[in-house]
Amino acid sequence: MATAGPDTIAQCVEQAVAFLAQSDREFDAGDRRQGSEKLYGAATQAVIAAAQQRGWQYRSHRATKNAVIQLESEYQDPLLIAGFLAAEKFHKNFFHDEMEDYEIVADRPIVHRFVNRLVTLVNDYAPDA
């Protein structure tokens, strides 16, 4: 049985946006764990798109985090790592459901901004000639 290859950059962006919307629906329905995992999924799909675009590694958590650090350096934007760190909290929340309500309220918009920022960076990317 053949396995599918990696998603294209456009597919990763599309999935990031879809996961973001699905996360909102899950949280609105009261499912904190699935909302958390979809929010983290949105963040990682956006990072994967940016990493693929630049030819960087992305197939492990460490590689994904390193890609965010490289993006932070590329754009001189410390809010990028802050967005990913907030997303990681939601990933942990999927397993343990230990985030306080105030943390969810405070951190969800941070992850939303992170995903939207990366989608914009991917869409606007023009490598040096």
DRENPA-796786 format. One record per atom (N, C-alpha, C): atom name; residue in three letters; x, y, z. Coordinates in Angstrom, 2 decimals. Layout:
! residues N
@atome: CA residu: ala u: X v: Y w: Z
...
END
This chain:
! residues 129
@atome: N residu: met u: 0.84 v: -1.17 w: 0.00
@atome: CA residu: met u: 0.00 v: 0.00 w: 0.00
@atome: C residu: met u: 0.89 v: 1.24 w: 0.00
@atome: N residu: ala u: 0.67 v: 2.12 w: -0.95
@atome: CA residu: ala u: 1.45 v: 3.35 w: -1.05
@atome: C residu: ala u: 0.92 v: 4.38 w: -0.06
@atome: N residu: thr u: 1.84 v: 5.19 w: 0.43
@atome: CA residu: thr u: 1.43 v: 6.26 w: 1.33
@atome: C residu: thr u: 1.45 v: 7.58 w: 0.57
@atome: N residu: ala u: 0.61 v: 8.48 w: 1.00
@atome: CA residu: ala u: 0.55 v: 9.79 w: 0.36
@atome: C residu: ala u: 1.81 v: 10.58 w: 0.69
@atome: N residu: gly u: 2.23 v: 11.40 w: -0.24
@atome: CA residu: gly u: 3.37 v: 12.26 w: -0.01
@atome: C residu: gly u: 2.98 v: 13.46 w: 0.83
@atome: N residu: pro u: 3.93 v: 14.34 w: 1.10
@atome: CA residu: pro u: 3.62 v: 15.51 w: 1.91
@atome: C residu: pro u: 2.62 v: 16.41 w: 1.18
@atome: N residu: asp u: 1.82 v: 17.06 w: 1.98
@atome: CA residu: asp u: 0.89 v: 18.02 w: 1.40
@atome: C residu: asp u: 1.66 v: 19.17 w: 0.76
@atome: N residu: thr u: 1.05 v: 19.80 w: -0.21
@atome: CA residu: thr u: 1.67 v: 20.97 w: -0.83
@atome: C residu: thr u: 1.57 v: 22.14 w: 0.14
@atome: N residu: ile u: 2.31 v: 23.18 w: -0.17
@atome: CA residu: ile u: 2.26 v: 24.39 w: 0.65
@atome: C residu: ile u: 0.84 v: 24.92 w: 0.70
@atome: N residu: ala u: 0.18 v: 24.97 w: -0.44
@atome: CA residu: ala u: -1.20 v: 25.48 w: -0.48
@atome: C residu: ala u: -2.13 v: 24.62 w: 0.35
@atome: N residu: gln u: -1.94 v: 23.30 w: 0.32
@atome: CA residu: gln u: -2.78 v: 22.41 w: 1.12
@atome: C residu: gln u: -2.54 v: 22.62 w: 2.61
@atome: N residu: cys u: -1.30 v: 22.86 w: 3.00
@atome: CA residu: cys u: -1.00 v: 23.13 w: 4.40
@atome: C residu: cys u: -1.65 v: 24.43 w: 4.87
@atome: N residu: val u: -1.58 v: 25.45 w: 4.03
@atome: CA residu: val u: -2.23 v: 26.73 w: 4.37
@atome: C residu: val u: -3.73 v: 26.53 w: 4.50
@atome: N residu: glu u: -4.31 v: 25.83 w: 3.54
@atome: CA residu: glu u: -5.75 v: 25.56 w: 3.57
@atome: C residu: glu u: -6.13 v: 24.79 w: 4.84
@atome: N residu: gln u: -5.32 v: 23.80 w: 5.20
@atome: CA residu: gln u: -5.60 v: 23.01 w: 6.40
@atome: C residu: gln u: -5.46 v: 23.86 w: 7.65
@atome: N residu: ala u: -4.46 v: 24.74 w: 7.69
@atome: CA residu: ala u: -4.28 v: 25.62 w: 8.85
@atome: C residu: ala u: -5.52 v: 26.48 w: 9.07
@atome: N residu: val u: -6.02 v: 27.06 w: 8.00
@atome: CA residu: val u: -7.21 v: 27.92 w: 8.09
@atome: C residu: val u: -8.43 v: 27.09 w: 8.49
@atome: N residu: ala u: -8.56 v: 25.89 w: 7.94
@atome: CA residu: ala u: -9.68 v: 25.02 w: 8.28
@atome: C residu: ala u: -9.61 v: 24.59 w: 9.75
@atome: N residu: phe u: -8.43 v: 24.21 w: 10.23
@atome: CA residu: phe u: -8.28 v: 23.82 w: 11.63
@atome: C residu: phe u: -8.59 v: 24.99 w: 12.57
@atome: N residu: leu u: -8.21 v: 26.20 w: 12.17
@atome: CA residu: leu u: -8.51 v: 27.38 w: 12.99
@atome: C residu: leu u: -10.02 v: 27.53 w: 13.16
@atome: N residu: ala u: -10.74 v: 27.43 w: 12.08
@atome: CA residu: ala u: -12.21 v: 27.55 w: 12.13
@atome: C residu: ala u: -12.81 v: 26.39 w: 12.93
@atome: N residu: gln u: -12.29 v: 25.19 w: 12.72
@atome: CA residu: gln u: -12.81 v: 24.03 w: 13.44
@atome: C residu: gln u: -12.53 v: 24.17 w: 14.94
@atome: N residu: ser u: -11.39 v: 24.71 w: 15.28
@atome: CA residu: ser u: -11.06 v: 24.93 w: 16.69
@atome: C residu: ser u: -12.10 v: 25.85 w: 17.33
@atome: N residu: asp u: -12.44 v: 26.92 w: 16.65
@atome: CA residu: asp u: -13.45 v: 27.84 w: 17.19
@atome: C residu: asp u: -14.78 v: 27.13 w: 17.41
@atome: N residu: arg u: -15.17 v: 26.29 w: 16.45
@atome: CA residu: arg u: -16.43 v: 25.54 w: 16.60
@atome: C residu: arg u: -16.36 v: 24.58 w: 17.78
@atome: N residu: glu u: -15.23 v: 23.92 w: 17.96
@atome: CA residu: glu u: -15.07 v: 22.98 w: 19.07
@atome: C residu: glu u: -15.14 v: 23.70 w: 20.42
@atome: N residu: phe u: -14.43 v: 24.82 w: 20.52
@atome: CA residu: phe u: -14.49 v: 25.58 w: 21.77
@atome: C residu: phe u: -15.91 v: 26.10 w: 22.02
@atome: N residu: asp u: -16.56 v: 26.60 w: 20.99
@atome: CA residu: asp u: -17.93 v: 27.10 w: 21.13
@atome: C residu: asp u: -18.89 v: 26.00 w: 21.59
@atome: N residu: ala u: -18.61 v: 24.75 w: 21.19
@atome: CA residu: ala u: -19.44 v: 23.61 w: 21.58
@atome: C residu: ala u: -19.06 v: 23.08 w: 22.97
@atome: N residu: gly u: -18.01 v: 23.65 w: 23.57
@atome: CA residu: gly u: -17.60 v: 23.24 w: 24.90
@atome: C residu: gly u: -16.57 v: 22.13 w: 24.92
@atome: N residu: asp u: -16.05 v: 21.73 w: 23.77
@atome: CA residu: asp u: -15.05 v: 20.67 w: 23.72
@atome: C residu: asp u: -13.66 v: 21.29 w: 23.75
@atome: N residu: arg u: -13.15 v: 21.49 w: 24.96
@atome: CA residu: arg u: -11.86 v: 22.16 w: 25.15
@atome: C residu: arg u: -10.69 v: 21.33 w: 24.60
@atome: N residu: arg u: -10.79 v: 20.01 w: 24.71
@atome: CA residu: arg u: -9.67 v: 19.18 w: 24.26
@atome: C residu: arg u: -9.56 v: 19.18 w: 22.74
@atome: N residu: gln u: -10.66 v: 18.96 w: 22.05
@atome: CA residu: gln u: -10.59 v: 18.97 w: 20.59
@atome: C residu: gln u: -10.32 v: 20.38 w: 20.06
@atome: N residu: gly u: -10.89 v: 21.38 w: 20.71
@atome: CA residu: gly u: -10.59 v: 22.76 w: 20.32
@atome: C residu: gly u: -9.11 v: 23.07 w: 20.46
@atome: N residu: ser u: -8.53 v: 22.56 w: 21.54
@atome: CA residu: ser u: -7.09 v: 22.76 w: 21.78
@atome: C residu: ser u: -6.25 v: 22.08 w: 20.72
@atome: N residu: glu u: -6.59 v: 20.84 w: 20.41
@atome: CA residu: glu u: -5.79 v: 20.11 w: 19.43
@atome: C residu: glu u: -5.91 v: 20.72 w: 18.04
@atome: N residu: lys u: -7.10 v: 21.16 w: 17.67
@atome: CA residu: lys u: -7.26 v: 21.78 w: 16.35
@atome: C residu: lys u: -6.52 v: 23.11 w: 16.28
@atome: N residu: leu u: -6.47 v: 23.83 w: 17.40
@atome: CA residu: leu u: -5.73 v: 25.09 w: 17.42
@atome: C residu: leu u: -4.24 v: 24.83 w: 17.24
@atome: N residu: tyr u: -3.72 v: 23.82 w: 17.93
@atome: CA residu: tyr u: -2.32 v: 23.45 w: 17.74
@atome: C residu: tyr u: -2.08 v: 22.96 w: 16.31
@atome: N residu: gly u: -3.01 v: 22.19 w: 15.79
@atome: CA residu: gly u: -2.90 v: 21.70 w: 14.42
@atome: C residu: gly u: -2.84 v: 22.85 w: 13.42
@atome: N residu: ala u: -3.63 v: 23.88 w: 13.64
@atome: CA residu: ala u: -3.61 v: 25.05 w: 12.76
@atome: C residu: ala u: -2.22 v: 25.69 w: 12.77
@atome: N residu: ala u: -1.67 v: 25.83 w: 13.96
@atome: CA residu: ala u: -0.34 v: 26.44 w: 14.08
@atome: C residu: ala u: 0.72 v: 25.61 w: 13.38
@atome: N residu: thr u: 0.71 v: 24.31 w: 13.60
@atome: CA residu: thr u: 1.75 v: 23.48 w: 12.99
@atome: C residu: thr u: 1.60 v: 23.40 w: 11.47
@atome: N residu: gln u: 0.39 v: 23.36 w: 10.97
@atome: CA residu: gln u: 0.21 v: 23.35 w: 9.52
@atome: C residu: gln u: 0.74 v: 24.64 w: 8.89
@atome: N residu: ala u: 0.54 v: 25.76 w: 9.56
@atome: CA residu: ala u: 1.06 v: 27.03 w: 9.05
@atome: C residu: ala u: 2.59 v: 27.03 w: 9.06
@atome: N residu: val u: 3.18 v: 26.48 w: 10.11
@atome: CA residu: val u: 4.65 v: 26.39 w: 10.18
@atome: C residu: val u: 5.17 v: 25.45 w: 9.09
@atome: N residu: ile u: 4.51 v: 24.33 w: 8.91
@atome: CA residu: ile u: 4.94 v: 23.38 w: 7.88
@atome: C residu: ile u: 4.92 v: 24.03 w: 6.50
@atome: N residu: ala u: 3.90 v: 24.82 w: 6.22
@atome: CA residu: ala u: 3.82 v: 25.51 w: 4.93
@atome: C residu: ala u: 5.02 v: 26.43 w: 4.75
@atome: N residu: ala u: 5.33 v: 27.22 w: 5.77
@atome: CA residu: ala u: 6.47 v: 28.15 w: 5.68
@atome: C residu: ala u: 7.79 v: 27.39 w: 5.56
@atome: N residu: ala u: 7.92 v: 26.30 w: 6.31
@atome: CA residu: ala u: 9.16 v: 25.51 w: 6.26
@atome: C residu: ala u: 9.34 v: 24.86 w: 4.90
@atome: N residu: gln u: 8.28 v: 24.27 w: 4.36
@atome: CA residu: gln u: 8.37 v: 23.67 w: 3.02
@atome: C residu: gln u: 8.79 v: 24.71 w: 1.99
@atome: N residu: gln u: 8.21 v: 25.86 w: 2.10
@atome: CA residu: gln u: 8.48 v: 26.93 w: 1.15
@atome: C residu: gln u: 9.96 v: 27.31 w: 1.13
@atome: N residu: arg u: 10.59 v: 27.21 w: 2.28
@atome: CA residu: arg u: 11.99 v: 27.61 w: 2.41
@atome: C residu: arg u: 12.96 v: 26.43 w: 2.33
@atome: N residu: gly u: 12.43 v: 25.22 w: 2.17
@atome: CA residu: gly u: 13.27 v: 24.04 w: 2.10
@atome: C residu: gly u: 13.82 v: 23.59 w: 3.44
@atome: N residu: trp u: 13.14 v: 23.93 w: 4.53
@atome: CA residu: trp u: 13.58 v: 23.58 w: 5.87
@atome: C residu: trp u: 12.95 v: 22.27 w: 6.31
@atome: N residu: gln u: 13.54 v: 21.66 w: 7.31
@atome: CA residu: gln u: 12.99 v: 20.45 w: 7.92
@atome: C residu: gln u: 11.72 v: 20.80 w: 8.69
@atome: N residu: tyr u: 10.78 v: 19.84 w: 8.76
@atome: CA residu: tyr u: 9.52 v: 20.09 w: 9.48
@atome: C residu: tyr u: 8.86 v: 18.81 w: 9.98
@atome: N residu: arg u: 9.50 v: 17.66 w: 9.83
@atome: CA residu: arg u: 8.83 v: 16.39 w: 10.11
@atome: C residu: arg u: 8.94 v: 15.91 w: 11.55
@atome: N residu: ser u: 9.35 v: 16.75 w: 12.47
@atome: CA residu: ser u: 9.35 v: 16.41 w: 13.90
@atome: C residu: ser u: 8.98 v: 17.67 w: 14.67
@atome: N residu: his u: 8.63 v: 17.46 w: 15.93
@atome: CA residu: his u: 8.29 v: 18.63 w: 16.75
@atome: C residu: his u: 9.49 v: 19.56 w: 16.86
@atome: N residu: arg u: 10.66 v: 18.99 w: 17.05
@atome: CA residu: arg u: 11.88 v: 19.80 w: 17.16
@atome: C residu: arg u: 12.12 v: 20.59 w: 15.87
@atome: N residu: ala u: 11.97 v: 19.94 w: 14.73
@atome: CA residu: ala u: 12.18 v: 20.63 w: 13.45
@atome: C residu: ala u: 11.16 v: 21.74 w: 13.25
@atome: N residu: thr u: 9.93 v: 21.49 w: 13.67
@atome: CA residu: thr u: 8.89 v: 22.52 w: 13.55
@atome: C residu: thr u: 9.23 v: 23.72 w: 14.42
@atome: N residu: lys u: 9.63 v: 23.44 w: 15.65
@atome: CA residu: lys u: 10.00 v: 24.52 w: 16.56
@atome: C residu: lys u: 11.23 v: 25.28 w: 16.03
@atome: N residu: asn u: 12.20 v: 24.54 w: 15.49
@atome: CA residu: asn u: 13.37 v: 25.20 w: 14.90
@atome: C residu: asn u: 12.98 v: 26.08 w: 13.72
@atome: N residu: ala u: 11.99 v: 25.64 w: 12.95
@atome: CA residu: ala u: 11.52 v: 26.46 w: 11.83
@atome: C residu: ala u: 10.93 v: 27.77 w: 12.34
@atome: N residu: val u: 10.21 v: 27.72 w: 13.44
@atome: CA residu: val u: 9.65 v: 28.95 w: 14.02
@atome: C residu: val u: 10.77 v: 29.87 w: 14.46
@atome: N residu: ile u: 11.80 v: 29.32 w: 15.07
@atome: CA residu: ile u: 12.95 v: 30.13 w: 15.50
@atome: C residu: ile u: 13.62 v: 30.77 w: 14.28
@atome: N residu: gln u: 13.75 v: 30.01 w: 13.20
@atome: CA residu: gln u: 14.34 v: 30.56 w: 11.97
@atome: C residu: gln u: 13.44 v: 31.67 w: 11.39
@atome: N residu: leu u: 12.13 v: 31.47 w: 11.44
@atome: CA residu: leu u: 11.21 v: 32.51 w: 10.95
@atome: C residu: leu u: 11.31 v: 33.77 w: 11.80
@atome: N residu: glu u: 11.41 v: 33.56 w: 13.12
@atome: CA residu: glu u: 11.57 v: 34.71 w: 14.02
@atome: C residu: glu u: 12.81 v: 35.51 w: 13.65
@atome: N residu: ser u: 13.89 v: 34.81 w: 13.35
@atome: CA residu: ser u: 15.13 v: 35.47 w: 12.97
@atome: C residu: ser u: 14.99 v: 36.15 w: 11.60
@atome: N residu: glu u: 14.37 v: 35.45 w: 10.66
@atome: CA residu: glu u: 14.19 v: 35.98 w: 9.31
@atome: C residu: glu u: 13.40 v: 37.29 w: 9.31
@atome: N residu: tyr u: 12.37 v: 37.33 w: 10.12
@atome: CA residu: tyr u: 11.47 v: 38.51 w: 10.13
@atome: C residu: tyr u: 11.71 v: 39.44 w: 11.32
@atome: N residu: gln u: 12.66 v: 39.10 w: 12.17
@atome: CA residu: gln u: 12.94 v: 39.89 w: 13.37
@atome: C residu: gln u: 11.64 v: 40.16 w: 14.13
@atome: N residu: asp u: 10.88 v: 39.09 w: 14.35
@atome: CA residu: asp u: 9.56 v: 39.20 w: 14.97
@atome: C residu: asp u: 9.46 v: 38.25 w: 16.16
@atome: N residu: pro u: 9.72 v: 38.75 w: 17.37
@atome: CA residu: pro u: 9.69 v: 37.88 w: 18.56
@atome: C residu: pro u: 8.29 v: 37.35 w: 18.87
@atome: N residu: leu u: 7.28 v: 37.93 w: 18.29
@atome: CA residu: leu u: 5.93 v: 37.43 w: 18.54
@atome: C residu: leu u: 5.67 v: 36.09 w: 17.85
@atome: N residu: leu u: 6.51 v: 35.73 w: 16.89
@atome: CA residu: leu u: 6.33 v: 34.44 w: 16.24
@atome: C residu: leu u: 6.58 v: 33.29 w: 17.22
@atome: N residu: ile u: 7.67 v: 33.35 w: 17.96
@atome: CA residu: ile u: 7.93 v: 32.27 w: 18.93
@atome: C residu: ile u: 6.89 v: 32.30 w: 20.03
@atome: N residu: ala u: 6.45 v: 33.48 w: 20.43
@atome: CA residu: ala u: 5.41 v: 33.58 w: 21.46
@atome: C residu: ala u: 4.12 v: 32.91 w: 20.98
@atome: N residu: gly u: 3.79 v: 33.07 w: 19.72
@atome: CA residu: gly u: 2.60 v: 32.43 w: 19.17
@atome: C residu: gly u: 2.73 v: 30.92 w: 19.17
@atome: N residu: phe u: 3.90 v: 30.43 w: 18.81
@atome: CA residu: phe u: 4.08 v: 28.98 w: 18.79
@atome: C residu: phe u: 4.09 v: 28.41 w: 20.21
@atome: N residu: leu u: 4.68 v: 29.12 w: 21.15
@atome: CA residu: leu u: 4.68 v: 28.65 w: 22.53
@atome: C residu: leu u: 3.25 v: 28.59 w: 23.08
@atome: N residu: ala u: 2.43 v: 29.55 w: 22.71
@atome: CA residu: ala u: 1.02 v: 29.50 w: 23.11
@atome: C residu: ala u: 0.33 v: 28.29 w: 22.48
@atome: N residu: ala u: 0.64 v: 28.02 w: 21.23
@atome: CA residu: ala u: 0.05 v: 26.85 w: 20.56
@atome: C residu: ala u: 0.46 v: 25.56 w: 21.25
@atome: N residu: glu u: 1.70 v: 25.48 w: 21.70
@atome: CA residu: glu u: 2.16 v: 24.29 w: 22.40
@atome: C residu: glu u: 1.37 v: 24.05 w: 23.68
@atome: N residu: lys u: 0.97 v: 25.11 w: 24.34
@atome: CA residu: lys u: 0.15 v: 24.95 w: 25.55
@atome: C residu: lys u: -1.16 v: 24.25 w: 25.21
@atome: N residu: phe u: -1.73 v: 24.57 w: 24.06
@atome: CA residu: phe u: -2.97 v: 23.92 w: 23.65
@atome: C residu: phe u: -2.74 v: 22.45 w: 23.29
@atome: N residu: his u: -1.58 v: 22.15 w: 22.74
@atome: CA residu: his u: -1.26 v: 20.76 w: 22.44
@atome: C residu: his u: -1.21 v: 19.94 w: 23.73
@atome: N residu: lys u: -0.56 v: 20.49 w: 24.75
@atome: CA residu: lys u: -0.52 v: 19.82 w: 26.05
@atome: C residu: lys u: -1.92 v: 19.73 w: 26.65
@atome: N residu: asn u: -2.72 v: 20.76 w: 26.44
@atome: CA residu: asn u: -4.08 v: 20.76 w: 26.99
@atome: C residu: asn u: -4.93 v: 19.65 w: 26.39
@atome: N residu: phe u: -4.68 v: 19.29 w: 25.15
@atome: CA residu: phe u: -5.41 v: 18.19 w: 24.54
@atome: C residu: phe u: -5.24 v: 16.90 w: 25.36
@atome: N residu: phe u: -4.04 v: 16.68 w: 25.85
@atome: CA residu: phe u: -3.76 v: 15.46 w: 26.60
@atome: C residu: phe u: -4.20 v: 15.53 w: 28.06
@atome: N residu: his u: -4.10 v: 16.71 w: 28.67
@atome: CA residu: his u: -4.29 v: 16.81 w: 30.12
@atome: C residu: his u: -5.46 v: 17.69 w: 30.54
@atome: N residu: asp u: -5.99 v: 18.51 w: 29.65
@atome: CA residu: asp u: -7.10 v: 19.42 w: 29.97
@atome: C residu: asp u: -6.86 v: 20.17 w: 31.27
@atome: N residu: glu u: -5.69 v: 20.77 w: 31.38
@atome: CA residu: glu u: -5.32 v: 21.47 w: 32.60
@atome: C residu: glu u: -5.25 v: 22.99 w: 32.45
@atome: N residu: met u: -5.52 v: 23.51 w: 31.27
@atome: CA residu: met u: -5.50 v: 24.96 w: 31.12
@atome: C residu: met u: -6.69 v: 25.57 w: 31.85
@atome: N residu: glu u: -6.43 v: 26.66 w: 32.52
@atome: CA residu: glu u: -7.51 v: 27.40 w: 33.18
@atome: C residu: glu u: -8.30 v: 28.17 w: 32.11
@atome: N residu: asp u: -9.55 v: 28.46 w: 32.42
@atome: CA residu: asp u: -10.39 v: 29.20 w: 31.47
@atome: C residu: asp u: -9.75 v: 30.52 w: 31.05
@atome: N residu: tyr u: -9.16 v: 31.24 w: 32.00
@atome: CA residu: tyr u: -8.55 v: 32.52 w: 31.67
@atome: C residu: tyr u: -7.37 v: 32.35 w: 30.71
@atome: N residu: glu u: -6.65 v: 31.22 w: 30.82
@atome: CA residu: glu u: -5.54 v: 30.96 w: 29.90
@atome: C residu: glu u: -6.05 v: 30.73 w: 28.49
@atome: N residu: ile u: -7.12 v: 29.99 w: 28.38
@atome: CA residu: ile u: -7.71 v: 29.73 w: 27.07
@atome: C residu: ile u: -8.18 v: 31.02 w: 26.45
@atome: N residu: val u: -8.86 v: 31.83 w: 27.23
@atome: CA residu: val u: -9.36 v: 33.12 w: 26.72
@atome: C residu: val u: -8.20 v: 34.01 w: 26.30
@atome: N residu: ala u: -7.13 v: 34.03 w: 27.06
@atome: CA residu: ala u: -5.98 v: 34.89 w: 26.75
@atome: C residu: ala u: -5.14 v: 34.37 w: 25.60
@atome: N residu: asp u: -4.97 v: 33.05 w: 25.51
@atome: CA residu: asp u: -4.04 v: 32.49 w: 24.54
@atome: C residu: asp u: -4.64 v: 32.16 w: 23.18
@atome: N residu: arg u: -5.93 v: 31.94 w: 23.10
@atome: CA residu: arg u: -6.52 v: 31.63 w: 21.79
@atome: C residu: arg u: -6.26 v: 32.73 w: 20.78
@atome: N residu: pro u: -6.47 v: 34.01 w: 21.13
@atome: CA residu: pro u: -6.20 v: 35.05 w: 20.12
@atome: C residu: pro u: -4.73 v: 35.13 w: 19.72
@atome: N residu: ile u: -3.84 v: 34.78 w: 20.62
@atome: CA residu: ile u: -2.40 v: 34.79 w: 20.30
@atome: C residu: ile u: -2.12 v: 33.76 w: 19.21
@atome: N residu: val u: -2.70 v: 32.58 w: 19.35
@atome: CA residu: val u: -2.50 v: 31.53 w: 18.35
@atome: C residu: val u: -3.18 v: 31.92 w: 17.04
@atome: N residu: his u: -4.36 v: 32.51 w: 17.12
@atome: CA residu: his u: -5.03 v: 32.98 w: 15.90
@atome: C residu: his u: -4.14 v: 33.97 w: 15.15
@atome: N residu: arg u: -3.57 v: 34.94 w: 15.87
@atome: CA residu: arg u: -2.69 v: 35.93 w: 15.22
@atome: C residu: arg u: -1.47 v: 35.25 w: 14.62
@atome: N residu: phe u: -0.90 v: 34.28 w: 15.33
@atome: CA residu: phe u: 0.26 v: 33.54 w: 14.85
@atome: C residu: phe u: -0.06 v: 32.84 w: 13.53
@atome: N residu: val u: -1.16 v: 32.11 w: 13.50
@atome: CA residu: val u: -1.54 v: 31.39 w: 12.28
@atome: C residu: val u: -1.79 v: 32.37 w: 11.15
@atome: N residu: asn u: -2.54 v: 33.42 w: 11.41
@atome: CA residu: asn u: -2.84 v: 34.40 w: 10.36
@atome: C residu: asn u: -1.58 v: 35.10 w: 9.87
@atome: N residu: arg u: -0.65 v: 35.38 w: 10.78
@atome: CA residu: arg u: 0.62 v: 36.00 w: 10.40
@atome: C residu: arg u: 1.42 v: 35.06 w: 9.50
@atome: N residu: leu u: 1.50 v: 33.78 w: 9.86
@atome: CA residu: leu u: 2.24 v: 32.84 w: 9.03
@atome: C residu: leu u: 1.59 v: 32.66 w: 7.66
@atome: N residu: val u: 0.28 v: 32.61 w: 7.63
@atome: CA residu: val u: -0.41 v: 32.48 w: 6.34
@atome: C residu: val u: -0.06 v: 33.68 w: 5.46
@atome: N residu: thr u: -0.04 v: 34.86 w: 6.04
@atome: CA residu: thr u: 0.34 v: 36.06 w: 5.28
@atome: C residu: thr u: 1.79 v: 35.97 w: 4.82
@atome: N residu: leu u: 2.69 v: 35.53 w: 5.70
@atome: CA residu: leu u: 4.10 v: 35.41 w: 5.33
@atome: C residu: leu u: 4.28 v: 34.41 w: 4.19
@atome: N residu: val u: 3.56 v: 33.31 w: 4.24
@atome: CA residu: val u: 3.65 v: 32.31 w: 3.18
@atome: C residu: val u: 3.13 v: 32.88 w: 1.88
@atome: N residu: asn u: 1.98 v: 33.54 w: 1.94
@atome: CA residu: asn u: 1.39 v: 34.10 w: 0.73
@atome: C residu: asn u: 2.22 v: 35.22 w: 0.12
@atome: N residu: asp u: 2.95 v: 35.96 w: 0.96
@atome: CA residu: asp u: 3.75 v: 37.10 w: 0.49
@atome: C residu: asp u: 5.22 v: 36.74 w: 0.22
@atome: N residu: tyr u: 5.59 v: 35.50 w: 0.46
@atome: CA residu: tyr u: 7.01 v: 35.11 w: 0.38
@atome: C residu: tyr u: 7.57 v: 35.27 w: -1.02
@atome: N residu: ala u: 8.70 v: 35.93 w: -1.07
@atome: CA residu: ala u: 9.44 v: 36.09 w: -2.33
@atome: C residu: ala u: 10.91 v: 35.91 w: -1.99
@atome: N residu: pro u: 11.46 v: 34.73 w: -2.27
@atome: CA residu: pro u: 12.87 v: 34.50 w: -1.93
@atome: C residu: pro u: 13.78 v: 35.48 w: -2.66
@atome: N residu: asp u: 14.90 v: 35.74 w: -2.03
@atome: CA residu: asp u: 15.88 v: 36.64 w: -2.64
@atome: C residu: asp u: 16.31 v: 36.05 w: -3.99
@atome: N residu: ala u: 16.46 v: 36.93 w: -4.94
@atome: CA residu: ala u: 16.85 v: 36.48 w: -6.29
@atome: C residu: ala u: 18.31 v: 36.13 w: -6.35
END
